[in-house]
Amino acid sequence: MGITDEKNAVRPKGLGVRHAQTLLLFFGMLFAFTMRVNMSMAIVDMTDERKPEHFPWPHSVQAVILSSFFWGYVILQVPAGELASRFGGKWLFTTSIVINSAISLLLPTGAEWGGWKLVCICRVLQGLTQAFIYPSTHHLVSQWMPKEEKGLLTTTVYAGGQLGIALQLLASGFLATSWGWQAIFYANGTLGAIWSITYIIFGADSPESSKFISEEEVVYIQTSLGRDGEQKKYPTPWRSIVTSLPFWAVIVAHCGQNWGFFTLMTEMPTYMAKVLNVDLKNNGMLSCLPYLSMYLLSFVMGAMTDVIIKNQWLSVSATRKLFNSIGLWGPAIALIGLSYAPEGNMAFAVAMLTLAVGINAGQYTGYMLVHIDLAPNFSGCLMGITNFLANIISIIAPLVCGFIVHDETDPSEWRKVFFIASGVYFFTNLFFVLFSTSVRQPWNEPKVDDVEMKAPEVKEPEKSKLDAEWSRR
């Protein structure tokens, strides 16, 4: 990958194609997460004993259904990262949304025909194809987002997931109340199909492959990212990756994030319905508040990150650690507060849930960007690896909750769930703070004498510029 002179990185005036790509990926992430979380709300209505046509599934079966998405999700993470690095992210992302949309349209019929087992199969298939979402997005971000705008633009993309959760939780109650729980899946499938057609037309793997971008913007992005032309594709340095302690710090942080986040995402509607006695429509409205706050705070933290790095108030590594600590230790404290919420004080409980999820936005400018910091040439692959391991945790967390909570109306049993999540948040971020870095790793740039890589050596002047740039960080 050739290194260019950063002094020539002149930002084009106004909005550009990179912003259009950001918007497209934002909506793609939004619709992916609506289809990921829709079962959490739908299952409350599907199992409502007050309705004559309901599914008599106990909480243990519901926990299996809620975790089944992640059975498929973890399987293809590493292959998805490798495929994204080799072939680009556009078509992998599009394929994922197309298949998820089709399954969403068919799932209501599948539930009637095959019960919870067929529902689990549908969710596993959705998880299998959504395995491409994060690795593809990370690769696309590494291609499209200039260094000076990376914090805000990347946060905008990933914040789409949180807005998707918020809108899904908000809309699900109204859809289920007005037209039945089936309408939740029909709406998701239709919107996903519309996005897929739009992205096929306007999306692109990189600035160089876009049909709509100006030469000025291409040069700006290339110069900012330090490359000439298309990013070269190198063999993946597996040995260096698996022996990298900073990368393991990212893995640990990702695992801790997923334990807390998916415990809340899958179980919050049930907690509100059974402990706080919130009806379905209000359940959706209150459940969406935490994710709406996370969505809004993500922009604030993304902008703050760019300002801190641009003004060199902190190094890149210190900035990542600061915001990751806000994103994980903040929720740990809020969950302890939630555990001791006064009985019957719904306002306090909702406030603690909103704080726990909202401040979690810090992770978007924390460990999430360290994949790209460490090795932009292999960012999709690195995301595939961490997402594979972290989403094994996503399977375990709801099952642990189902094992602990026997009486869904007992606050003391839920307190154990929140204490465990709080502890996981704390210790995993501590490991990240101690061992992570955002210094670009030597194995990102192949050398001739690297037996593992067998790729062209980076020229000495180019290497010196690269080392100088990252030493400043």
Secondary structure, DSSP 8 states (H G I E B T S, - for coil): -----GGG----SS--HHHHHHHHHHHHHHHHHHHHHHHHHHHHHHT-TTSSS-----HHHHHHHHHHHHHHHHHTHHHHHHHHHHH-SHHHHHHHHHHHHHHHHHHHHHHHHHHHHHHHHHHHHHHHHHTTHHHHHHHHHHHH--GGGHHHHHHHHHHHHHHHHHHHHHHHHHHHHHH-THHHHHHHHHHHHHHHHHHHHH--SSGGG-SS--HHHHHHHHHHHT-SSS-------HHHHHT-HHHHHHHHHHHHHHHHHHHHHHHHHHHHHHTS---HHHHHHHHHHHHHHHHHHHHHHHHHHHHHHHTTSS-HHHHHHHHHHHHHHHHHHHHHHHHT--TT-HHHHHHHHHHHHHGGGGGGGTHHHHHHHH-GGGHHHHHHHHHHHHHHHHHHHHHHHHHH-SSTT-HHHHHHHHHHHHHHHHHHHHHHHHH---S--GGGS--TT-TTT------HHHHHHHHHHHHT-
